[in-house]
Amino acid sequence: MGGAYTDHNGNYELPEITTKKLYSLFGGPPIFIGERINKDGYEPKELVGGNRRGGVSVGSVWNMDTIRLRKTLTDFSKVTVQDRWLASMTKNLDTVFMTKKDLVYDRTKIDVIANNCDTYARGYYYLGIDNLPENVFERHIALDLTDSILNIQRVLIYGDVKTSEKTKYDTIYTQGKWKQVHKTLFFKTELPELNGSYKVVDFNYDSMALVKQ
């Protein structure tokens, strides 16, 4: 019986076999391939292999082809500030993070501006619920700095914290003025989120972090 023999009375004892296994209704555990590329004088880049189901198949072969790195930007004058930006900010409004509006998110081209934060993750953090006013689920601010007249669109999405249901969309379009003096930006608007002078403390070609003065 199961590899065990009975004694003369017909009794037998099965040995205990203990195993630990992980079962998933969606298949096997995902496998992720990643490689961080670092070179002096260039922005680091993180290459990630995966698919829409998460991870890659066992035995996958990854052809990395040619890897192109962008030189580290140290001269702020080379940043095209006169552009269209998306802005997010901390809860106490002392730090503003701006990312180029037309920047396409691509996991294989993560744009690092700090040792531990990339532009997308950092910007998304400022958009998170912990940095929003009470009962506001989302805040989206678009800035058009292509002219001395600042055009702004702000969307506040309210919701029920108990049901997580979005209940109200509040959109405003307004104008203001802005000016740049080297690494300081001055905004004159009616928005509490963006008004006054700000010092650029982090930047690259596509994003910048501002601290209110």
N, C-alpha and C positions, 0 to 999 in steps of 0.2 A: 504494500500500500504506500505509494509515494516514495518508494525507495526504502521503506522500513519492512522488517520481517516480523511476523507474529511469533509469539512464544508457544509453548505446548498447550496453553489454555486459549489460544486464539487472540490474545491481547497484543497490541502494538503501540508504539509511541513514535510520533512524528517529530523530527528535529525542528527547532525553531529557526527560521530564516528571516532576518530583518533587513529590509532595504529602504532607502530614502529616495523618493523620486518626486519630480515636479511635473504635474500634468497641466497642460494648457489647452483650452478649447479652441484656441486660435493657432495652434501649431507649436513648433519648438521655440525655445528661447531665442530672441533676436541676436544677431551678431553684428557688431558695429566696427567699421574700419575708419580710422582717423589718423591724420598725420599733421603735425604743426611744423611749419617751415619758418626758420629764423635765419636772417642774414644781416650782418652789420650794415647800417645805413639804409635799410629797407623796412617797410612795415611787415610785421609777421602775418602769415596767412595760415588758416586752418582748413585743411581739405578733409571732407567727410564723405564716405560712401554709404549709400543706403537706398531705400525705396519707400514708396508711400505706405507700405504696410509696416515699416519699421525694421531697420536692420537689413542685412544682406544674407544671401543663401550660403550654406556651407560649401566651401570649395571655390568661392568667388575669386576671380582674378581681376585686379584693379589696374588698369592702364592709366597712369598719372599723366602721361604725355608731357608737354612743355609747361613748366610752372613759371608764371610771370608775376613778379613782385613789383610793388610800387615804392619808389624812393620815399624815405621818411620826410615829411614836410616840416621844416623848422622855421620857415619864413611866412608869417601870417599874411603878408601883403599878397601872397600868391593864392589866397583863398578868395574865391568869387562870392563875396557877401551879397552882392546885388543879384539875388536869385529868389526862387520860391522855396519856402522852408515849412517844415512841420515842427511845432514846438510843444514841449511838455515841461513840467516843472514839479519841484518838491512841494510838499503840503504847505510849508510856511513861505513858499514863493521866493526863497532866497537863491535858488539855483534853477537856471533854465537850460534845457538841452534842446538843441536844434539840429535837425537832419534834413538834407535836401529832399524836397517833396517828390521828385521823380526818381529817387534812389530805389532800385529794385533789390529786394532781399534775396540773397543767394548764399546758401550755406557754404558753398565752396569759395566764397569771396568775402569772408567776414572782415569788416573794416575796423581794426582795433585802434582805439585812441588812448587806451590806458592799459596798465599791466593786467588788470583783472576784469575789465569791462569792455565789451565791444559796443559799437554804436547802437545796434538794434536792441540788445539786451538792456543796455543802460537807458535808452530812450523809452523802452517798454516799461521799465521799472517806474519811471516817473509818471507813466500813464496809469499805473496800477491803482487799485482801490484805496490803498493806504495813503496815497498822495492826492486824494480828491475830496471836495467838500462833502458834507453829510448828505446822504441820499442820492449822490451823483455816482452813477455807474461808470460813465465814460466821459472824457473831455478831449475834444479834438480842436486844435488851433492851427490854422494855416495862415502863413504870413507871406505877403508879396512885397519883397524889398527891391524890386526891379526899378523903382523910381523913388524920389524923395518923399512922395506921398505913400504912406504905409497902408496897404489894404489888408484887412483882417477878416477872417471867418472863424467864428467860435461856435462849436456845437457842444452842448451839455445834454447828456442822456441821463434822465432820472429813472429810478426804479424802486420796487418794493423789496426791501432787504429780506423779508420773510419768504417771498415766493421767487425772488430773483427775476421777476418779470419787469421788463422795461415799460414805463408808464407815460413818459413825456420826453419829447425832443424839443430843446430850446436852442434855436439857431439865430445868431445875430451877425450882421455884416456892418463893419464900422471902418473908419479911417483914422489915421493918426500921422505923425511925422517921426522920422528916424534920422540919425546921423552917425557916422563912424569917424572916430579919431584914433587911428592906429588900432590898438587892441581893446578899445573901449567903444561900446555901442550905446547910444542914447535913444530911448523910446519915449514918445509923448502920446499916450493913448488914454482912453477911458476904461480900459480893462485893468482890473486889479492884478491880473496874472502877469502883465507885462507893461511896466511903466517905471521910468527912471533910467539911471545909468548902470551899465553892466560891464564887468571886466571879463574878457575872454581868457579862460584858464586852461582850456584844452581844445585842440582843433586838429583837423586834417582836411583833406580836400572836400569831404562830403558832410562834415558835422562839426559842431563846436559846442562847448559847455560854457555857460556864462554865470558869473556870480554877481549878485546885486551889490552895488556899492553904497 
